[in-house]
Amino acid sequence: MQWSPRGAETAALAVLGLGLALSVVFLDPAGKVLVGAGAVLLLALAVRDRLARPRLAAGPDGVDVRNLTGGAHLPWARLHVHVRETRRLGVRSRTLELDTASDPDDDGVLVVLGRRDLGADPDQVARALRALDPTAG
């Protein structure tokens, strides 16, 4: 199974980034800097979403997580899957945590992915990963 950012969201980021980049022509110098920075940020996110597909892939030997610098393979035997829910300023958010540390002294690998990274609810992804885990008994 694979999870990636939604294609429509990536396209919307690219369109908004291009729109902001084009609007820089009509702004004063301070506005050019601010709006230009926003355009660069949105375009960078769209490029990241496009290049790091799929963001998360599960197979028989473990989970692969991709990012711009390559990625990481997390074997099932060491993988702990958690969903963390936080509330800040009245907004609830959930993240999927993939951890390979076996104890507090083990560095391991910690990967945190949100709903936008996965293109799906982190709870649903966690349930799917637990169902695919051959070491779960």
Buried (B, 14 or more C-beta within 10 A) or exposed (E): EBBBBBEEBBEEBBEBBBEBBEBBEEBEEEEBEEBBEBBEEBBEBBBBBBEBBBBBBBEEEBBBBBEEEEBBEBEBEBBEBEBEEEEEEEEEEBBBBBBBEEEEEEEBBEBEBEBEBBBBEBEBBBEBBEEBBEEEE
